[in-house]
Amino acid sequence: MPRRRALIIGGSLGGLFAAHLLRAAGWDVEVYERIGDDLAGRGAGLGTHDALRDMMARVGIDVVTPLGVATRAYVCRDRTGRAVHEIKLERVMSAWARLYRPLRDALPDANYHPGVTLARAETDARGATAVFADGTCISGDLLVGADGGRSTVRAQFLPEVKPQYAGYIAWRALVPEADMTPAAREGLCEQLTFCAPDGELSISYPVPARDGDIRPGRRDYNIVWYRPIDERQLADINTDASGHRHEQVPPPLIRPEVTAAVKADARALLPPAVADVFVAAEQPFFQAIFDLASPRLVFGRVALLGDAAFVARPHVGAGVTKAALDAACLADASAAMPDLDAALAYYDRERRRFGDWIVARSRDLGACIGLGAKATRALTPAYVMGEYATLPIDVKNWAADQSSVISNR
Ligand SMILES: Cc1cc2nc3c(=O)[nH]c(=O)nc-3n(C[C@H](O)[C@H](O)[C@H](O)COP(=O)(O)OP(=O)(O)OC[C@H]3O[C@@H](n4cnc5c(N)ncnc54)[C@H](O)[C@@H]3O)c2cc1C
């Protein structure tokens, strides 16, 4: 049988996992990524899970090296810096580049096409065609839409499904550990630090540096700070100094007064050591938080994967793990079933089940963020940390359920 060919739209983590796992299952793959530059510069911290580590190992990436920085406890501090709640729990916190770099380097350049934007997909009973913005058309047996939360592929097949704003944003800051004071390093770098000012939640932790270094003193420190704002305020901070309103303003275009205001709020609301780090960040940036669940993932020979299929609020911290497991399910189903349409029907059914779970679990946890009646749960340190502490186990069970489904199919 001739080798099947998959056209993967999106060369971020979901697309790269799909490329590696489909290749291992006997497919030829071509990855098309809109951004022309290397993506490793997208710096931000990521929580890891055993299933993610297993997926990296399956792709053949060295997992002897730690995937990230080990932390030993969850500690909630009040705005004076006093510890008010503590749970002993080990976690490994990683960074986007530490996953992206080896995944990208392990894929031949000949199969990765940067600076290429999909305009639309076409599909029929025998295959799919990618139509790119420059008019080029490429055909294959399968087109995988791994093109993220604002997926062009999903918008074409499910135009009525739109990301729903959750009512809050995540401000993010990443600072070299070397720029932190010795006291802040000592107080913050062995743990996940939580802080819950009124209706808000900040979580911060050490992560590998952009070059992958995980040695103390050479790592980065990452802050994620959830803050409720309404849609009018969101539109305002997404507007640059020239008056142009972006769907998601690029960090260098965030207006200086917006950055100055959030830094002043950090001083007023966060524990002093965390505020010092936030204020030291050259350019904190924000991401609006959305919920999105696709009611269908397969359209003929087109399949949605990763954030293109489901966008969960980041609280479960398993979006990348889910994208990797989506890719594994697609590859395993296509290897196990000679009939590709039957494999895709299986993928559609199974991944909706897992996607719906992560969206619901994250929405439930995020319900405590918001002011007054907008928060449907009280945001107490004990509640929020207890929830965060159970998540690694929930994700482990969720991933194990998927593995057993595939192997017992
Ligand atoms: C604040 C925050 C914290 C998070 N923390 C975690 C965490 O701790 N752990 C975790 O696992 N996950 C976390 N996530 C989620 C995680 O970032 C996503 O789930 C994950 O990046 C999804 O990967 P993806 O490849 O599906 O999509 P993306 O990373 O969005 O990639 C989509 C790619 O497609 C490309 N593209 C888009 N349109 C086109 C087109 N038309 N043609 C060609 N290319 C196109 C884009 O340029 C992009 O590179 C977090 C998310 C946020 C917002």
The ligand as an SDF file (V2000), in Angstrom:
LIG
                    3D

 53 58  0  0  0  0  0  0  0  0999 V2000
   -2.0560   31.4870   30.2440 C   0  0  0  0  0  0  0  0  0  0  0  0
   -1.9160   30.0890   29.6670 C   0  0  0  0  0  0  0  0  0  0  0  0
   -1.2230   29.1290   30.3960 C   0  0  0  0  0  0  0  0  0  0  0  0
   -1.1110   27.8190   29.8970 C   0  0  0  0  0  0  0  0  0  0  0  0
   -0.4380   26.9030   30.6530 N   0  0  0  0  0  0  0  0  0  0  0  0
   -0.3520   25.6300   30.2000 C   0  0  0  0  0  0  0  0  0  0  0  0
    0.3440   24.6250   30.9620 C   0  0  0  0  0  0  0  0  0  0  0  0
    0.8680   24.8700   32.0530 O   0  0  0  0  0  0  0  0  0  0  0  0
    0.4140   23.3630   30.4580 N   0  0  0  0  0  0  0  0  0  0  0  0
   -0.1580   23.0410   29.2450 C   0  0  0  0  0  0  0  0  0  0  0  0
   -0.0510   21.8740   28.8210 O   0  0  0  0  0  0  0  0  0  0  0  0
   -0.8310   23.9590   28.5080 N   0  0  0  0  0  0  0  0  0  0  0  0
   -0.9390   25.2380   28.9490 C   0  0  0  0  0  0  0  0  0  0  0  0
   -1.6130   26.1640   28.2090 N   0  0  0  0  0  0  0  0  0  0  0  0
   -2.2880   25.7210   26.9590 C   0  0  0  0  0  0  0  0  0  0  0  0
   -1.3200   25.5090   25.8280 C   0  0  0  0  0  0  0  0  0  0  0  0
   -0.5500   26.6650   25.5940 O   0  0  0  0  0  0  0  0  0  0  0  0
   -2.1160   25.1380   24.5550 C   0  0  0  0  0  0  0  0  0  0  0  0
   -3.0710   24.1510   24.8510 O   0  0  0  0  0  0  0  0  0  0  0  0
   -1.1790   24.5800   23.4980 C   0  0  0  0  0  0  0  0  0  0  0  0
   -0.1920   25.5190   23.1700 O   0  0  0  0  0  0  0  0  0  0  0  0
   -1.9660   24.2020   22.2200 C   0  0  0  0  0  0  0  0  0  0  0  0
   -1.0930   23.9090   21.2150 O   0  0  0  0  0  0  0  0  0  0  0  0
   -1.5910   23.8550   19.7020 P   0  0  0  0  0  0  0  0  0  0  0  0
   -0.3970   23.3890   18.9070 O   0  0  0  0  0  0  0  0  0  0  0  0
   -2.8610   23.1030   19.5980 O   0  0  0  0  0  0  0  0  0  0  0  0
   -1.9680   25.3620   19.3100 O   0  0  0  0  0  0  0  0  0  0  0  0
   -1.0150   26.6600   19.2040 P   0  0  0  0  0  0  0  0  0  0  0  0
    0.1570   26.5650   20.1240 O   0  0  0  0  0  0  0  0  0  0  0  0
   -1.9210   27.8320   19.3250 O   0  0  0  0  0  0  0  0  0  0  0  0
   -0.4300   26.5900   17.7220 O   0  0  0  0  0  0  0  0  0  0  0  0
   -1.1910   26.8070   16.5660 C   0  0  0  0  0  0  0  0  0  0  0  0
   -0.1980   27.1140   15.4570 C   0  0  0  0  0  0  0  0  0  0  0  0
   -0.8930   27.2160   14.2140 O   0  0  0  0  0  0  0  0  0  0  0  0
   -0.3890   28.2950   13.4820 C   0  0  0  0  0  0  0  0  0  0  0  0
   -1.4500   28.7390   12.5760 N   0  0  0  0  0  0  0  0  0  0  0  0
   -2.6140   29.3550   12.9150 C   0  0  0  0  0  0  0  0  0  0  0  0
   -3.3560   29.5850   11.8280 N   0  0  0  0  0  0  0  0  0  0  0  0
   -2.6540   29.1030   10.7730 C   0  0  0  0  0  0  0  0  0  0  0  0
   -2.9090   29.0530    9.3650 C   0  0  0  0  0  0  0  0  0  0  0  0
   -4.0410   29.5430    8.8370 N   0  0  0  0  0  0  0  0  0  0  0  0
   -1.9650   28.4990    8.5530 N   0  0  0  0  0  0  0  0  0  0  0  0
   -0.8020   27.9930    9.0690 C   0  0  0  0  0  0  0  0  0  0  0  0
   -0.5300   28.0190   10.4060 N   0  0  0  0  0  0  0  0  0  0  0  0
   -1.4400   28.5690   11.2330 C   0  0  0  0  0  0  0  0  0  0  0  0
   -0.0460   29.3300   14.5470 C   0  0  0  0  0  0  0  0  0  0  0  0
    0.9050   30.2710   14.0720 O   0  0  0  0  0  0  0  0  0  0  0  0
    0.5120   28.4470   15.6650 C   0  0  0  0  0  0  0  0  0  0  0  0
    1.9050   28.2660   15.5850 O   0  0  0  0  0  0  0  0  0  0  0  0
   -1.7210   27.4760   28.6490 C   0  0  0  0  0  0  0  0  0  0  0  0
   -2.4010   28.4560   27.9050 C   0  0  0  0  0  0  0  0  0  0  0  0
   -2.4970   29.7500   28.3960 C   0  0  0  0  0  0  0  0  0  0  0  0
   -3.2590   30.7890   27.5960 C   0  0  0  0  0  0  0  0  0  0  0  0
  1  2  1  0
  2  3  1  0
  2 52  2  0
  3  4  2  0
  4  5  1  0
  4 50  1  0
  5  6  2  0
  6  7  1  0
  6 13  1  0
  7  8  2  0
  7  9  1  0
  9 10  1  0
 10 11  2  0
 10 12  1  0
 12 13  2  0
 13 14  1  0
 14 15  1  0
 14 50  1  0
 15 16  1  0
 16 17  1  0
 16 18  1  0
 18 19  1  0
 18 20  1  0
 20 21  1  0
 20 22  1  0
 22 23  1  0
 23 24  1  0
 24 25  2  0
 24 26  1  0
 24 27  1  0
 27 28  1  0
 28 29  2  0
 28 30  1  0
 28 31  1  0
 31 32  1  0
 32 33  1  0
 33 34  1  0
 33 48  1  0
 34 35  1  0
 35 36  1  0
 35 46  1  0
 36 37  1  0
 36 45  1  0
 37 38  2  0
 38 39  1  0
 39 40  1  0
 39 45  2  0
 40 41  1  0
 40 42  2  0
 42 43  1  0
 43 44  2  0
 44 45  1  0
 46 47  1  0
 46 48  1  0
 48 49  1  0
 50 51  2  0
 51 52  1  0
 52 53  1  0
M  END
$$$$
